[in-house]
Amino acid sequence: MEMLLMGICISLFGMAVTAAAFSAATRTESPTPEVQPESQAAPAALPAANFFADRRASAGAPAAARVPIEALLLQIESHVRLEQAAAESFLVTPSATLLHSRTMSTFVN
């Protein structure tokens, strides 16, 4: 009987924790009070956000040469072909050395 009561208590505690987490996750944000400006002067302009900007390009260094998308697609296709060939050779004669060997692909396995 004690084990049954302990199981019920633990289940109720778990249900309470789940309900609290669910209510916290679905709670809507309360509207923030509007902030009144201290003066009627126009706010100072903020600098532009350049989070993903290339610092070298902005310093006057030449941009890196772009690789055509066709060249990238050819590299990916050759990598896929080499990986498929390695998988097929493993299926023909499975061994631990074939499983852990590298392919001839230039990409890191």
C-alpha positions in Angstrom: 0.0 0.0 0.0 2.8 2.4 0.8 4.4 1.8 -2.6 1.1 2.6 -4.3 0.8 5.8 -2.3 4.4 6.7 -3.1 3.7 6.1 -6.8 0.6 8.3 -6.7 2.5 11.1 -4.9 5.4 11.0 -7.4 2.9 11.0 -10.3 1.1 14.0 -8.9 4.4 15.8 -8.4 5.4 15.1 -12.0 2.0 16.3 -13.2 2.4 19.5 -11.2 5.9 20.2 -12.6 4.6 19.5 -16.1 1.6 21.8 -15.7 3.9 24.6 -14.3 6.3 24.2 -17.3 3.4 24.2 -19.8 1.9 27.3 -18.2 5.2 29.1 -18.3 5.7 28.2 -21.9 2.3 29.3 -23.0 2.1 32.5 -21.0 1.8 35.7 -23.1 4.1 38.5 -22.6 2.6 41.4 -20.6 2.7 44.6 -22.5 5.6 46.8 -21.6 4.9 50.3 -20.5 5.8 52.9 -23.0 8.9 54.8 -22.3 8.5 58.6 -22.5 11.5 60.4 -24.0 13.2 62.7 -21.6 13.6 65.4 -24.2 12.0 66.2 -27.5 15.3 66.1 -29.3 15.7 63.5 -32.1 17.5 60.3 -30.9 21.1 59.9 -32.1 21.4 57.7 -35.1 22.8 54.2 -34.4 25.5 52.8 -36.6 24.5 50.2 -39.1 24.6 46.6 -37.7 27.2 44.7 -39.6 27.1 41.4 -37.7 27.9 39.2 -40.7 30.0 41.8 -42.5 33.4 40.8 -43.7 35.9 43.0 -41.9 38.6 42.5 -44.5 36.4 43.7 -47.3 35.5 46.8 -45.4 39.2 47.5 -44.8 39.9 47.8 -48.5 41.3 44.3 -49.1 40.2 42.6 -52.3 37.3 40.2 -51.9 38.0 36.5 -52.2 37.5 35.0 -55.7 34.1 33.4 -56.1 33.9 29.8 -57.1 31.2 29.0 -59.7 28.3 27.0 -58.5 28.9 24.4 -61.3 32.4 23.7 -60.0 31.0 23.1 -56.5 28.3 20.8 -57.8 30.8 18.8 -59.7 32.9 18.4 -56.6 29.9 17.2 -54.6 28.8 14.8 -57.3 32.3 13.2 -57.5 32.4 13.0 -53.7 29.0 11.2 -53.7 30.2 8.8 -56.5 33.3 8.0 -54.5 31.3 7.4 -51.3 28.9 5.2 -53.1 31.7 3.2 -54.6 33.3 2.7 -51.2 29.9 1.6 -49.8 29.4 -0.9 -52.6 32.9 -2.3 -52.1 32.2 -2.7 -48.4 28.9 -4.5 -49.2 30.7 -7.0 -51.5 33.4 -7.9 -49.0 32.7 -6.4 -45.5 35.7 -6.0 -43.3 36.9 -3.7 -40.5 39.7 -2.2 -42.7 37.2 -1.2 -45.5 34.9 0.2 -42.9 37.5 2.6 -41.5 39.4 3.3 -44.6 39.2 6.7 -46.4 37.9 7.3 -49.9 39.8 9.2 -52.6 37.5 12.2 -52.1 39.0 15.5 -51.3 36.3 16.2 -48.7 36.9 15.1 -45.2 34.9 12.0 -44.3 
